[in-house]
């Protein structure tokens, strides 16, 4: 509902009158807060021209967001746990000001770092890879990289010109016209990265001649770069100067100045610099960092959850390079400590689940933990004992499918492996879960093939080959260098390290705050595994998807249920129920809404969770601080302020903070809370999912969805990987479906039949409501079919019905062809059915396992589930 313009404008005029009574320059506010937000809005043309959120709300809705700011409970120091912490990673005492290296280690630590690199497989591999790259680039005088490096080192700067767009572009355009780098690392400023990497290499190798050349090259590079840094700061003095960003925001300077490589490259090469060169580099670092705040560090602690928050902490890593010298600001370090606290407290759940997925938070988590190490050298070591961080390694282990190779936590690029196992292992050497993650992330992946890469380079000539790694050998990379140590059985006999049971973890992992259940039938590699997720912790846009209730499924080493496309957000490519071909708030530019609740219960024999998904269907979200507020598509919806108490608590009273959650600076977008618009309203939507263990384990998915009191087409979807097919077996009941890999199937007449003993998945439709009509089945709908997405090229298993409430109750049963599928026994009462396995696979055989499934419908529309075996309840969810 929109508020009246008169009401909202009166409110704004009163606010503005109070604000402008003592308003000074907006640029003179503190780096974290605006003194007068409304005065700023009147000074900046683009802000004044934007639709203001208060024009879309009633007085009551607007008042919800008035101060004071929510006071979130702070973790007591007693909650931190440094038991088992190894201080060796912190190195020696920080040296006096002006002595380098100092940010992450001290001069006397260099021999130990050299041994660490040379004594570990991963260290030797990274060292060899770096040497290989340098030989093909910086050390090759015939390559463009080698020519540029020589010119920089010799001070021959003629002809070294940056592109006309200067600092613009995702990586700050740290390249030169007419010179094409051979290897371009993704999301990294090219030449600062190169000089940082080769400088660290020279330091560890003890090569003074190379180090001196790198130091000279770095100074000369920043002589060329200084005008762009000055230009960026000048833009920050005038809010109406085109594409300017405020001077006190690091995010755009982050790209212009070369990210953390500016400070870290200086830190590892300063020992070879003259006093004049050191003074120059100190001045550059002051220009780039002083008076600024990194992303999220100028916002409420509760907002510091996403990968940008961690990634931007390169700001303090750079600033620490001039620690104790002229221009150094201790408050930047204090602010960084607070930011790391927020990132660990709200960016990682109390159960250790990261807010964003590994694929989007790899660099963010890396730089957050790297900065935490730097601060731990400066009396902030307690941060590394944060209780959420201490649980992260176990949470990550639970998210890995039994056969390995996938870490299934949802969101953009949600199946990425965890990349910080080495760092956690170095911090806590006795952490078995971190040790296991090293094996998963390093030794199960194919080692980097230098020969193949050399062939690729040869094909490219002097062209660019993308190098999709962010830090193969830099001064922060040694923190990650740890090899898998292996383990033994409890009785002391050797055991292959990949096996999971030695970790002592339960089979089930439930995180009700993050909204995730990971459950498996056993610790074996061919175990049945289910990950079910619905996020009640969302309050803003981000890398999440419109997929509340999505699940992954694997068994017998085969991935059966996957994500249709891990870069796109649409419900169509997630395992959720579609209603008349429409899912949850699936507009690509807008945000998914949080699940209403997530509840999990586990026993020795089963684990289930249920989630309230109504909010995810009812609305889509945006925020006036996000770019989508300016997107034309936003005009197609009727917006109002979100009144969800959790969302209100996250935004209430935060108007003075400068952070623009999940987007640009406070000169680009006005403050505003989360806004919501009706999308696909439903009467109710619940999903219950889990695994029942036993001799014949299986998963259950129960959906209670009701759009309204009319008939609708409901599509139950399970996203499947390419290469699966439906087995057409004439003896099979119409709503019992078998999936098999194409390679494991053969054609018999017109039927597709699995080969003997191959892995299969039975999809048993225990109950679904059909449109009232004569006949047992609605023949206008196929019982099940595999549909291919034309845009993504992915596939999904679809079970459809036309009903008021589809009552989808589906069992997913892994088995080997030739072994018995269960018989589904139903009576007159649809609230109960039996899954029955017999020893000989025939209906008259001796019963080997019989589970009674009871579905009791509550007044709220949600099914209460119970599973009984041998006259006892083995699993239930009320």
N, C-alpha and C positions, 0 to 999 in steps of 0.2 A: 504494500500500500504506500502511495506517495503522500508525503505531508504537503500542506499548502505552501505555495511559494511565499505568501505573506508571512506565515509563521517562521519559516526558516530564514528569510531575509531579515526580519526583525532581530532574530537571535544573532545573526552574523554582524549586523550593524552595531549592536550593543557590545559584542566581543571586540569588534574593530575599534570602537571608541575607547574602550579600556586599554587596548593594546597600544594604540598610537599615542596615548597620552604621554608615554615616556619612551617611545620607540627610538632607538638609534639605528645605526647601520646593521643590517642583517648579517653582514660579513663579520662584524665584531663580536657576534655571539660566541659562546664557548664551543670547542670542537665537538661536544656531544649534544648540546641542546640549543634550541632557538628561544630567545627571550620572548619574542612576540610572533607567533606563527601567523596570525591573521595579518599583521603588518607586512610580513614578508610576502604573503599572497597578493597584496595590493601593489607591491614593488616589482614583481616579476611578471612580465607580460604573459608568458605561456601558462603560469599558474592561475592568473586571473581569468584567463579565457577558458579554462577547463570547467566542465560540469563539477559542481561541488556536492559532496555526498549528502549534505544536509538538505539539499533540494529533493531528496528521494525518501525522506523519512518523516514520520510523525514526531511531534514534540516528545512523546514518550520514548520512542526509539532513539532519538538523538540524546536524550537525557541519560540513557543507559551508559553512554560512553564518556560522560563527564567525570572528572577526577573524583577522588584521588586514584593514583595508579595502584593496581593490585600489588599487594606485598606477598610475594611468594616465599614460602618457608625456606630458609637457608640451611644447607647441610651443616650440621655441627662438625667441628674438627675431629671429634671422636669417631665419626663415620668413615674417615679415611683410613686406609689400611696399607702400610708400607712393608708388611711382613714378606720376607723373601726378596725385597727390592735390592738390586745390585747397583751400588753407587759407582762401579767402575765405568759405566757408560757415561757418567757425568764428567769424567776426567779429573784433572788437577784443579787447584784453586784458580779462579779467574785472575789473570795477571793485572798489573797496574795499567791505568789508562795509557793508550798509545802503543801498547805491546800487543803484537798479533802473532798467530791467530788467538781469538778470545771468545767468539760468539758461542761455538759449540764445543770447543776444546782449547787447550792451552799448548804453548810450544813444547813443553816436556811430554805431552801426550802423543806426539807424532810417531815415535818408535812403536808404541803399543798399537796405534791405528794401522801402521804398516804391517805389523805381525797379524793383526786381525784380518786384513785384506788377504794376505798371502797364505794364511793358515786355514782359510775356509774355502770350500768349493765355490760358493756363490761369490766370494770376494775375488778369487782368482779368475772366475769367469767374467766378472764385471771389469776387472783390470785388463784382461786380454781383449775384451770387446772394445774398451776405450782406446787401447793402443791401436787396434785395427782401424777404428774410426779416424783417429788422428792421422794415421798413415795415409788414409784415403782423402783426408780433408786438409786440416791445418798444416800438416807436415809434407804435403804434396805440392811442390812449387808450381806445378802445371795446372792444378785445379784452381777454380775461382776462390775457394776457401783459403787455399794456401797463399794466393796472391794478396787477398785482403789482409790475412794475418801478418804477412811480411810488411805490407804498407803501414799497418797500425803499429807494429813493433819498431819499425824504422822511422816513424814520424813522417812518412811520405803520404800526406793526407789528400793530395790533389786527386780529384776524380772520385773520391769517396763521398757520394751524395745519397741522402735518403730519398725515398719516393716523395712526390709532391704532396701526398696526403700526410706526410710526416708521421705523427704519432698515432694516427687513426688505424683502425683495424684491430682484430681480436688479439693479436700479439704485439701491438705497438709498432709494427713494421720495422723491426730491428734487422733490416736488410739494406743492401746498397744497390742503387741503379747499376745495371749492366754487369752485376756480379750475382751469380746464382749459386746458392748453397747446395751442396750435394746431399746433405742429410738435414731434414727439417723436422725437429721434434714438435709434436703436437702440443698446443697450448703453452708454448715456451717461447720467450723472447730470444731470438736466434743467437746473436753475437754475445750478449751478456752471458747466456748459457754456455756457449763455447768457451769463453774466457774463464768462467768460473770452473768448468770441468777441467780444462788443461792446466789451470793454475793449481787446482787441488792435486792433480797428477804430478806436477813438478814438485810440489811441497812434499808429498809422500815419497816420491822417488829420490828426493834430495838433489835435484838437478838445478843448480843455481843459475846456470847459463840460460836454460829454458825459462826458469822462473823470472829472471830479469826481463826477458823479452815479453813474457806475458804481462808483467807489471807495466811495462812501457806501453804495450798495446791497449791495456785497460784504460790507462790515463788518457791516451790519445783518442780512444773511442769516445770517452765521456767529454772530451773537448768538442768533439763533433755533436755529441748529444745534448750538451748543456743548453744551446738555444731552444731546443724543443722542451726541455724541462722548464726553462724560464717562460716560454710561451704558454705552457700548461698552467703555470702559476698565475700568469697575467690574466688568462681566461677566468681564473678563479676569483678575480677582483670585481667582476661585473656580471651580475646574474642575467642580464639581458643580452650578453655577448654571444649570440648564436649557440654554438655547441659547447659552451663553457661548463665546467664542473666547478663546484666550490673549492677554494684553496685548501679547506680543511678536510677534504675527502681524499683518501689514498687510492680508491678503486681505479680511477682513470690514470693517475700518476703511476700506479702499479704497472700498467702497460708501457707508459711513456718512459719511465726510468729503468725498466728492465727487471721488474719483479724483485724477488729477494736476491737474485744473482748480483745486483749492484752491490749490496752490502757484503754478501758472502764471497764474491770474487775479490773484493778489496781485502777482506779479512785474510784470505789465503795467499795473497800476493804482496801485502803491505811490507813484509820483511825485506823485499827487494827494492822498495821505493825510496827515493830521496825524501827529505823532510818537505821539500816544496811539493812533490807529487802527493805525499800524504795529506798535506794541507788542502790541496786542490780536491782530492777525493772526499775529504771530510766536508768541504763546502758543498760539493754536489749532493752528498747524503743528507746534509741539513736541508738543502733546498727541496729535496724529494720527500722527506719524511717529517720534518719538524712541524708542529702545529696541526698535524693531520691525525685522523682516526681511520682505522681499517673498517671494512664493511661489517656492520652489526655492532662494532665497538662503540658506535654512536647511537645505539638503540637500546631498548630495554633488555635486560639480561634474558628474559623469557623468549626473546626473538632469536637468540644466537644459536640456531639449530642447524643451519644448512652448510653445504660445502663451501660456499663463498666465505663464510665466517672463518673457517679454518684456513682456506687458501690465502685469504688476505692478511693473515698473521705474518706473512713475509715482510710486512711493514716493520714489525718490531725486530725481526731477524736482521733487517738492513740497518735499522737505527742503532742496534746494539754494537755495530761495528765502530761507532764513535763514542762508546760508553765512557762517561767521565770527562769528556773533552768539551770544548766550546760548542754550543749549539745542542748538546745532548739534553733531552727532557725526560727525567725519571718518571713523570706521570704517564708516559707512553708505555713503559714497562708495567706500571701498576694497572693501567687500563687493559693491557694484554692479559695479565693474570686474571682479571675479572672476566674477560672474554672467554678464556679457556675454561674457567669455571662454568660459565653459561653453556658453552658448547658441550662440555662433558655432562652437565646436569640435565640439559633439555635436548641436546642433540643425540644423546644415548640414553635409553630408558633405564630404569632401575634394574631391569633384568639383563642389560647389556646389549640391547638391540639398537642399531644405529638408525637415526631418524630418516636419513636418505640412504639409498642403496650404495653398495660398494662401487658399482660402476660409475656413479656420479660423485661419490665422496672419497675416491681414492686419494686424489691430491689434497682435498680438504683435510682429511684425517691425517695424512702424512705431515702436512705443515702444522696442524694443530699439535700433534705429538712432538714434532721436532721443536716447535717453540716451547712446549712444555719442558723439554729437556734443557733448552737454553735457559729458561727461567729457573729450573731446578738447580742449576749451577749458581743461582743468585738468590738462594733462600726461599724459593717457592717449590721445594721438592714435594710438599704435601699433595700438590695437584696430581702427581703421578700415582698417588694412592687413592684417587677418587673411586668410590665404590662402584659406580657405573662402568668405569673403564676396566676395573678388575674383573667384571663379569663378561666383558666383550668377547674374549676368546672362546668361552664356552657357548655363548649365544651363536657365534659364527659356526662353530662345529655342528650345532644342532641344525643349522640351515643348509648343510651340505647333504646332497642326496647320497644314498648308500653307495652307489657305484662311483661317486666322485665326479669332479669336473664341473659341477654347478653349485653355486651358492644361491639358493632361491629365496631371496627377500625382495619384495616387489617394488616397482617403480621403474624409472628409466634405466635401462641397462642393468636390470635387477638380477641377472644370473652371473655377475662377475665374481671371480674369486677374491678372497681377502688378501690384500697385499702388504699388511703390516705385521704379519706373524713374526718376522725376524726382529722387528723393533720391540714387540711385546716380549719375545723370548729374551732379548738382551736386557730388558728392564727387570724381568722376573724369570730367571733361568730355570726355576722348578715348575713353571707353568706348562703342564703336559698338553693342554689344549693349544697353546701357542706353538708348541713343538709340532703337534699334529698338523696345524695349519701351514707350517713351513713345508711339510711333506706334500700337502694338498696343493699349495700355491707354487712351489718351486720344483719339486722332484717329480711330480706327476705331469708337469708340462714339459714339452719337448725343449731341451736346452737350445739356447740361441745358436743358430747354425751360421758361423762366419763364412764358410765356403759358399753357402747358398746366397748369403747377403752380398758377397763379393760378385757373384754372378749377376745379381740384380743390379748392382751398381754399374757393372760393365754394360749391361743392356741400356741403362739410362745415359751412358756417356757422361757428360758434365751436367746432366739434369738433376732434378731433385727427387730423392727417395725419402718417403715419409718414415720417420723413426717414432713409432708410437710408444715411446717411453718418456717419462718426465725427468727421471734422475738416474741414469745408468752409473755415472761416477761423478759425484760432486761432494762437497764437504758435508752434506747431510746424508749421503747415501750409505756411508759406513755404519750409520745407526741401524740399518736394516740387515746388515750382513751377519746372518746366523744360519748355520747348517742344521739339518735334522739330526738329532742325536740317537733316535731309535729308542726302543723300550724292551722290556721283558715281561713275561707272564708273571702272575702273582707268585708262582712257585719258583721263579728264578730262571726258567728255561726260556730260550729265545723265542720271540714272536714277531711276525712281520708287522712293521710299524703302522701300515695303513689300517689295520684292524682297530676298531673303535672301542671295544669293550674294556680295554685297559685304562681308559680315561676315567672310568667310574661314574659316567654320566647316566642319568635316567633315560629311558626310551622316549620320554615326553618332555617337551619344552613349551611352556605356556607363558605368554607375556600379555597380560590383559591391558596394560597401559598402552602398549604399542599396537595391540590387536593381532597377535600371531600365535598359532598353534603349529608346532612341528612334532609329528608323532610317527613312530615306526613300529613294525612288528617285532624286530629284533635288531641286534647290532651287525648282522651279517650283511655282506655287500649286495645280496639279492633280496634284501628285505623289502616289504611293502612300506612305502614312505608317503606321507601326506604333509604338505604345508598349506595351511589355511590362514588367510589374512584379511582383516577389515580394520581400517585405521580410525580409532576414536581420538587420536592425538593430533589430527590435522586442524589447523586454524588459519592457514594462508595458502597461497599458491606455491608451486614448487615443481619438483620432478615426479610427483606422485601421479598415479593413473586413475581413471574412472573405473575402478575394478574392485569395489568393496565386496568381499566374499570370494574373490578369486582363489583358486587352489592349484597346486602342483601335485602330480602323482607319479610315482615310479615304483617298479617292482621287477624282480628277476633281472636287474641290470638294465631295464628298458625304461626310458621316459615315456609315459603314456599321456599325462596331462602336463602341458607346458604353457608358456605365454605366447600369444599369437604374434606379437611384435613388441619388442621391449623398448622401442623408441616412441611409439605412438600411444595415445591415451585412450582411444575409443573402447567402449564396452564391447564392441563387436569382436575385438581380438583378445578378449579375456573370458574366463570361464564363469560368466554370470548369466542370469536369466534375462532375456530380452522380452519386451512387451510390445507387440505389434511392430517388431523390428527396431524398437527404440530402447536404449539401455539407460544407464546412469548418466549424469550430466556430462555428456561426451563431446561438448564443444571444445576443440583443440586449444583455443587460446585461454580458456577459463579453467578454474580450479575444481577438482573434485571436493565433495563435502565429506566431513568426517562421519564415521559410523556412530550410531547412537550409543552403543555399548558393545562389549565383548566379554563373554564369560566362558571360562574353561574349567573342566573337571577331568581328573584322571584316576584310574585304578591300576592295579597290576595287569588287568586284562583288557583295558580299553582307555581311550582318551577322546573326549569330544569338546567342541566349543560351539557356541551360538553367537550370532551377531545380529544386531538390529540395523538393517540397511535402508530403512525408509528415507532418512535424510539424504542418502547418496542418490536416490532416485528423484526425490522431490525437487532438488535445487542444483544449480551450478553456482560457483562463486567467482568473485573478482575483488579487486581492492583498488581504490584510487591511487595507491602508491605503486601499482603494477602497470606495466605497459599496456595490458589488455583494456585498461580503462579508456585509453585513447584509440582502441581498435574499432573500426566501423561496425564490426559484428556486435559490439556491446549495445548498440542502439536498437538491436532487434529484440531485446529483452526488457522487461519491467523490473527494475532493481529496487531493493530496500535494504536497510542495514540488517545484518544478521543479529538475531536476538538470542541465539544459543548462549547459555550462561558461560560455557567454557570459552567460546570465542570472545564474548564480551570481556571476560576477565583478562584475556591476553592483550586486548587493545585499549581497554579503559584507562583514561588519564595519561595516555602516551603521546599526546599531541605535540609536546615540546621537543621530543626526541628528533634527531636529524635523520636517522636511518629511514630508508624507504624500503619496506620489507619486500625482498625478492626483486628489487629493481634498482633504477638509477638514483640520482641524488635528490636532495630536497629542493633543488632548483628545477628539476624536471617534472616532479609530480607532487601534488598536495598530499598532506596527511589525510587518511580516511580509514575507517575500520573495514573489516570484510563486509562485502555486499553480497546479497544472494538474489537469485531470480528463479522463478518457478521453471522447472524443466519437464519432468515426467512424474507428476504427483501420483502417489499410490496410497491406498488405505493402510496397508502394512506390507513389509518385506522383511523376512527373516531367513537366514540360512544357518543350518546346523551341519557340522561336518566332523568326522573323526575316523578312527581306526579301531577295529576290534581284533585283538590278538587271539592266537590259538593255533591248533594244527593246521587250520585253513583260515588265515587272516583275510580281512577285507576292509574296505572303506565304505562309509555311508555318507551320502549327501542328501539332506532333507531341505526342501525349499517351500516356504509358505509365503506366497506373493499374491496380493490382491490389488488390482488397479482400482476397481470400483465394482459396482454390482452388475456390470455388463459383461458380455462375452468378449474375450480378447485372445489373440494368438500368442501363446507363451512358448519361447524357444529356450530350452535348457541346453547350454553350450559347454563343451569341454574342448579347449584348444588342444590340438594334437600335433606332434612333429610330422614333418614330411616322411613318407615311406610307410605309413600305416594304411591298412585296408580293412574293410568289413568282411568277415567270413560269412559266406552264404551257405548255410547248412540246413537241409530240408527238414531235419528232425527237430530243429530248434523252435521253441515257442516264439510267437511273433514279437514279443517285447523282451526277448533275451538276445543280446547283441554280443558278438565276439570281435574284438580288435586283434589284429595280428600284423606283424611286419610283412611287407610285400616280399621280402627276401625269404621269409619263412613259410610262404604260402605257395600253393600250386593249383592249377585249374583242373577240375574234374567235370567233364561235360560243360554245363553252363554255371557250375558252382565254383566258388573260391574256397579251397579247403586248406587249413593249416597242415603243415607237415608234422609228423609224429614227434612229440616231446618238446616242441618249440614253445617259447613263452607266449602266452595269450592274456588278454584281459576281458573278462565277462562284464558287460554293462547290463545289469538286471534292473528293469523298471518295475519296482515292487508295487507301485501304485501311481497313477496319475488320473486326474479327472478328465473325462471326455465330454464333448458336447452332447447333450441329451438327444438321442435319435435312435431309431431302430438299428439293431445289429450291435455286435460286441465292440467293433472297432470303427473309428472314424476313418474311412478309406481315403478321404481327401488329404490325409497327412501320412507321409511315410513314417513308420515306427521310429526309424533313425536313418540319418544319412550324413555323409561327409560332404561338407560344403567348402569350397575353395574361395579365399578372398582374392579378388582381382587386384586390389591395390598392393597388398602385402605379400601375396603369393603363399600365404599360410593356410592351414586347414583347421576345421573344427568339426567335431561330432555334434550333431544337433538332434535333439528329441523334442518334438513339437506336439502341442495340443491346443484346442480352442476351448476355453473354459472361463468360468468366473474366478476360480482359484485352482491352479493346476495341480497342487498337491504332489509335486515331484518328490518321490522317495526312491532313491537310486542306490543300489549296491554296486561297488566296483571290486571285482573279485579276480585276483591274479591266479593263474593256474598254467600248467603245461598241457598241451593238447594230447589227449589220450588219458590223462588223469581226469578225475571227475569234476564237473561243474556242480554246484549245489542245485538241488531241486528247490523251487520256490513254492511253498504250500500256503495257500490263502483260503480263508473260510468266508463265511457270509459277512463277517465283521471286518471292514477294511482297516480297522485300527490295529490289527495283529496279523503277522505273517511269520512263517518259519523258513529258515535257510537250513537245508538238511543235506549232509554228505553221508553216503553209505560206503562201506568198505569195498564193495564190488562195483560201485557206480550204478547200481540198478535200484529201482524203487523198492524192491523186496529184500534188499540186502541189509546186513547188520549196520545200524546207525553208528557212524564214527564221530560225527559232530552235529548237533542240532541246536541252533540258536533261535530263540523266540524274540521277535522284534515287536515292541509295543509302541504305538504312536498315539499319544493322547493330546487332543487339540485343546489348547487353552482358550480362555475368553478373549485374549488379545490376538488370537489368530496364530500363535506360535505353537508348534508341536513339541510336546515333552516326550523325550525318547528314553526307552529302557531296553536293554538287551539281557536276556536270561539264558543260562546254559546249565543243565543238570540241576534245575530247580533253585538256582541262585542267580542273583543279579550280578553280571560281570561288568556292566557299564551303564550309566544313566546320566541324564542331564535334565534337570527340572527347569 
